[in-house]
Amino acid sequence: MTDLTLLPSALRFASFLDREYCLWMPSPSVALLSTLLTGKGRPKRLLVPENAPAFISNIGLITGASAINVGPSDIDQVLEDLRRTEGLSPEQVWGVITHRGGKLSPTDWLSKCAAFGIPTIELSVGSLSALARWGNSPATFTIVDLDAERSFAGAHVAALLTDDRARAARVQRLCLPGPEAKDYVFEAWPRGLAHDEPALASLVESATAPGGMKRSPPPAPGDSPRRRESPKAAPASADDDRWRARLAEAEARHAEALGAAAAHASSLQSQLDQQRSVVEARHAEALGAAAAQASSLQSELDQQRSVVEARHAEVLGAAAAQASSLQSQLDQQRSVAEEWQRRLRVTESGVPADLLRQKGEF
């Protein structure tokens, strides 16, 4: 069985969303990058609904996948075109949908993607309550931005959930490595409250308990739900300073992790381009060798054809001469036969005419 280590707080949150496995991540963007980089096949296309967050396409560019805006009514045709015209396998196409503002995006979009066998990701930004009421999701991965949830304010973690144990273990091995690990893509361990498991477990327990979810008030126009301030700010406390310090550290580590991931992705792309150049050079060399060998074989074939044709002409000439000689011999033998027939003709008495003439002369 695939090795997978889950924290009690993660197990509790996974149960809350009717999922099997949950991994804590520093942010939704890092969680999205981790899922795409650790997939079974490197993604080539990201299918997103209209008005998707810009960072989704930016993360796609890091992994080498271009984003395509697809409406629910067009998803079947687009998937069929990608399969038929571009020859992409299901693991090379990912569907990413976003739930925002306390609402869920049309779920038939995910179901249609799943029907084609392509992996899907749903991203929840401020829609945790609606997501919890929906129950088990058809998405391969669910990413929840807990910073957008009032009940998790200050935790500075994101949740990456799935029912696929192998995929969860692969993300953990390649993006959440242990102290002795060497074979990983980048280190994406979250900071902040994720390093205080008892406190995080207590927060998850209280936030996910019946009646524990609190809906954030709607933001004012032009206001960001993450940066909204109360009209009367409460006096800063030691806990506030501690959380601000943790938040600043987490943001710095987050930027560092994204930079490292981008650098690693660029390095992988460079290696891929180099390997492609080597393969193309070897392919051209092989084609040249094959063309030279084909030319040599054609030359030998032409030479052998000339020899065969010369021998054929020689044999035909000899056959014609022999036929002529045989015809001459046949004509000569026919003349001798006719002469004998003439001499052997008999009269009515049965005596040869020549003998009768000889008797008459005597």
C-alpha positions in Angstrom: 0.0 0.0 0.0 1.2 3.5 -0.8 2.8 5.3 2.2 0.7 8.3 3.3 0.9 10.2 6.6 -2.1 12.4 7.6 -2.4 14.7 10.6 -5.5 14.4 12.8 -6.6 17.9 11.9 -6.4 17.0 8.2 -8.4 13.8 8.8 -11.1 15.8 10.6 -11.3 18.3 7.8 -11.4 15.6 5.1 -14.3 14.0 7.0 -16.1 17.3 7.1 -16.1 17.5 3.3 -16.8 13.8 2.9 -13.3 13.2 1.4 -10.8 10.4 2.2 -7.5 12.4 2.4 -6.4 15.9 3.1 -3.0 17.6 2.9 -2.3 21.1 4.3 -0.8 23.5 1.8 0.5 27.1 2.2 -1.9 28.5 -0.4 -4.3 27.5 -3.2 -1.8 28.4 -5.9 0.8 26.1 -4.4 -1.8 23.4 -4.0 -2.8 23.8 -7.7 0.8 23.7 -8.8 1.5 20.6 -6.7 -1.4 18.7 -8.2 -0.4 19.6 -11.8 3.3 18.8 -11.4 2.7 15.5 -9.7 0.1 14.1 -12.1 0.6 10.9 -14.0 1.1 12.9 -17.3 2.4 16.4 -17.7 -0.6 18.6 -18.5 -0.9 20.2 -21.9 -4.3 21.9 -21.6 -6.3 23.4 -18.7 -10.0 23.7 -19.2 -11.5 26.5 -17.2 -14.9 28.1 -17.2 -15.3 31.8 -18.0 -14.1 34.4 -15.5 -11.7 31.9 -13.8 -9.0 33.5 -11.5 -6.0 34.6 -13.4 -3.5 32.7 -11.3 -4.9 29.4 -12.6 -3.7 30.2 -16.2 -0.4 31.5 -14.7 0.2 28.3 -12.8 -0.7 26.4 -16.0 2.1 28.3 -17.9 4.6 27.2 -15.2 3.7 23.6 -15.9 3.6 24.0 -19.7 -0.2 23.9 -20.0 -2.3 26.5 -21.8 -5.7 27.5 -20.4 -8.8 27.3 -22.5 -12.1 29.0 -21.5 -14.9 26.5 -22.0 -18.6 26.9 -21.2 -20.7 24.0 -19.9 -22.5 23.6 -23.2 -19.2 23.3 -25.2 -17.3 21.0 -22.9 -18.2 17.8 -24.8 -17.1 19.2 -28.2 -13.9 20.7 -26.9 -12.8 17.4 -25.2 -13.6 15.4 -28.3 -11.6 17.9 -30.5 -8.6 17.7 -28.1 -8.7 13.9 -28.2 -9.2 13.6 -32.0 -7.2 16.5 -33.5 -4.4 17.0 -30.9 -4.1 13.3 -29.8 -4.0 14.3 -26.1 -4.5 11.5 -23.6 -6.9 12.1 -20.7 -4.0 12.7 -18.2 -2.7 15.6 -20.4 -6.0 17.6 -20.0 -7.2 18.9 -16.7 -10.4 20.6 -15.8 -10.3 23.4 -13.2 -13.5 25.0 -11.8 -13.9 27.7 -9.1 -16.5 28.1 -6.4 -16.7 31.7 -5.1 -18.9 34.0 -3.1 -20.6 31.3 -1.1 -21.9 29.6 -4.2 -21.0 26.5 -6.3 -20.3 26.6 -10.0 -22.4 24.3 -12.2 -21.5 20.8 -11.1 -22.4 19.3 -14.5 -19.2 20.8 -15.8 -17.2 18.5 -13.5 -19.3 15.5 -14.4 -18.8 16.0 -18.1 -15.0 16.2 -17.6 -15.1 13.1 -15.4 -17.1 11.2 -18.1 -14.1 11.7 -20.5 -11.7 10.4 -17.8 -9.8 13.6 -17.4 -8.6 14.7 -13.9 -10.5 17.6 -12.4 -9.8 20.2 -9.7 -12.4 22.3 -7.9 -11.2 25.4 -6.1 -13.3 26.9 -3.3 -12.7 30.5 -2.5 -15.2 31.6 0.2 -17.7 28.7 -0.6 -16.8 26.2 2.1 -20.3 26.1 3.6 -21.9 25.4 0.2 -19.2 22.8 -0.6 -19.9 21.0 2.7 -23.6 20.9 2.0 -23.0 19.4 -1.4 -21.4 16.3 -0.1 -19.0 14.0 -2.0 -17.7 15.8 -5.1 -16.9 14.1 -8.5 -13.6 16.2 -8.7 -10.3 14.4 -8.5 -9.0 17.1 -6.2 -10.7 19.8 -4.0 -8.7 22.8 -3.0 -10.1 25.0 -0.3 -8.7 28.5 0.4 -9.2 28.7 4.2 -7.9 32.3 4.3 -11.2 33.2 2.5 -13.2 31.6 5.4 -14.0 33.7 8.5 -13.9 30.6 10.7 -10.2 30.0 9.7 -9.0 33.5 9.8 -5.3 33.7 10.6 -4.5 30.0 10.0 -2.9 30.8 6.6 -3.3 27.3 5.2 -5.1 25.8 2.3 -6.5 22.3 2.1 -5.9 19.8 -0.7 -8.4 17.0 -0.6 -8.9 13.8 -2.7 -10.3 10.3 -2.6 -7.4 8.9 -4.6 -4.8 7.5 -2.1 -2.1 7.1 -4.8 -2.4 10.7 -5.9 -2.4 12.0 -2.4 0.7 10.0 -1.6 2.4 11.2 -4.7 1.7 14.9 -3.9 3.0 14.3 -0.3 6.2 12.5 -1.5 7.1 15.1 -4.2 5.9 18.3 -2.6 5.7 17.7 1.2 9.0 15.7 1.7 10.3 14.4 5.0 13.6 15.5 6.5 15.6 12.7 4.8 13.8 12.9 1.4 15.9 13.6 -1.7 13.6 12.8 -4.6 11.0 15.6 -4.6 10.0 18.5 -6.9 9.8 21.3 -4.3 9.1 21.8 -0.6 5.6 23.1 -0.1 5.1 22.7 3.7 2.8 25.4 5.0 3.9 27.7 7.8 1.8 29.5 10.4 -0.8 27.4 12.2 0.1 24.3 10.3 3.2 23.9 12.5 1.0 23.9 15.6 -1.0 20.7 15.2 -3.0 20.9 18.5 -4.1 24.5 17.8 -4.9 23.7 14.1 -6.8 20.6 15.2 -8.8 22.6 17.7 -9.6 25.3 15.1 -10.8 22.7 12.6 -12.9 20.9 15.2 -14.6 24.1 16.3 -15.0 25.5 12.7 -16.5 22.2 11.4 -18.7 21.4 14.3 -22.5 21.9 13.8 -23.1 25.6 13.8 -19.4 26.3 13.8 -19.2 27.7 10.2 -19.7 31.4 10.1 -20.6 33.1 6.8 -18.5 36.3 6.1 -20.5 39.4 5.4 -20.6 40.5 1.8 -17.6 42.8 0.9 -18.1 46.4 0.0 -17.7 47.3 -3.7 -14.0 47.2 -4.7 -13.1 45.7 -1.3 -11.2 42.4 -1.0 -12.7 39.8 1.4 -9.2 39.1 2.7 -8.3 42.7 3.4 -11.6 44.1 4.7 -11.2 45.9 8.0 -13.7 46.6 10.7 -14.8 50.3 11.1 -13.4 50.3 14.6 -10.2 48.2 14.8 -9.7 46.5 18.1 -6.5 47.3 20.0 -3.5 45.2 18.9 -2.6 42.4 21.2 0.4 40.1 21.7 -1.5 37.4 19.9 -2.2 39.7 17.0 1.5 40.6 16.7 2.4 36.9 16.8 -0.1 36.1 14.1 1.1 39.0 11.9 4.7 37.8 12.3 3.6 34.2 11.3 1.6 35.6 8.4 4.6 37.6 7.1 6.8 34.6 7.5 4.3 32.4 5.7 4.0 34.9 2.8 7.7 35.1 2.4 8.1 31.3 2.4 5.1 31.1 0.0 6.8 33.5 -2.4 10.1 31.5 -2.0 8.3 28.2 -2.7 6.6 29.6 -5.8 10.0 31.0 -7.0 11.6 27.7 -6.5 8.8 25.9 -8.2 9.0 28.2 -11.2 12.8 27.8 -11.4 12.5 24.1 -11.2 9.8 24.0 -13.9 12.0 26.2 -16.1 14.9 23.9 -15.5 12.7 20.9 -16.4 11.5 22.7 -19.6 15.1 23.5 -20.5 16.1 19.8 -20.0 13.1 18.8 -22.1 14.0 21.2 -24.9 17.6 19.9 -24.8 16.5 16.3 -24.9 14.1 17.2 -27.8 17.0 18.7 -29.7 19.1 15.6 -29.2 16.3 13.4 -30.3 15.6 15.5 -33.4 19.3 15.5 -34.3 19.5 11.7 -33.9 16.3 11.4 -35.9 17.8 13.5 -38.7 21.0 11.5 -38.5 19.0 8.2 -38.7 17.0 9.5 -41.6 20.2 10.5 -43.5 21.7 7.1 -42.8 18.6 5.4 -44.0 18.5 7.6 -47.2 22.2 6.8 -47.9 21.5 3.1 -47.4 18.5 3.2 -49.6 20.5 4.9 -52.3 23.2 2.3 -52.0 20.7 -0.5 -52.2 19.1 1.1 -55.3 22.5 1.4 -57.0 23.2 -2.2 -56.3 19.8 -3.2 -57.5 20.3 -1.2 -60.8 23.7 -2.8 -61.3 22.3 -6.3 -60.7 19.4 -5.5 -63.1 21.9 -4.5 -65.8 23.8 -7.8 -65.3 20.6 -9.8 -65.4 19.4 -7.9 -68.5 22.8 -8.5 -70.3 22.7 -12.2 -69.4 19.1 -12.4 -70.6 20.0 -10.8 -73.9 23.0 -13.2 -74.2 20.8 -16.2 -73.5 18.2 -15.0 -76.0 20.9 -14.5 -78.6 22.3 -18.0 -78.1 18.8 -19.4 -78.1 18.0 -17.7 -81.4 21.3 -18.9 -83.0 20.6 -22.5 -81.8 17.0 -22.2 -83.1 18.4 -21.1 -86.5 20.9 -23.9 -86.6 18.2 -26.5 -85.7 15.9 -25.0 -88.4 18.8 -25.4 -91.0 19.4 -29.0 -89.9 15.7 -29.6 -90.1 15.4 -28.2 -93.6 18.4 -30.3 -94.7 16.9 -33.4 -93.3 13.6 -32.6 -94.9 15.3 -32.3 -98.3 17.1 -35.7 -97.9 13.8 -37.3 -96.9 12.0 -35.8 -99.9 14.8 -37.1 -102.1 14.4 -40.6 -100.7 10.7 -40.5 -101.1 11.1 -39.6 -104.7 13.5 -42.4 -105.3 11.4 -44.9 -103.5 8.2 -44.2 -105.3 6.9 -47.3 -106.9 4.9 -48.0 -110.0 1.7 -50.0 -110.1 3.8 -53.2 -110.4 5.7 -52.3 -107.3 9.0 -51.9 -109.1 10.8 -48.7 -108.6 10.6 -46.4 -111.7 14.4 -46.0 -111.7 14.9 -49.8 -112.1 12.4 -50.0 -114.9 14.2 -47.2 -116.7 17.5 -49.0 -116.2 16.0 -52.3 -117.6 14.7 -50.4 -120.6 18.0 -49.0 -121.3 19.6 -52.5 -121.3 
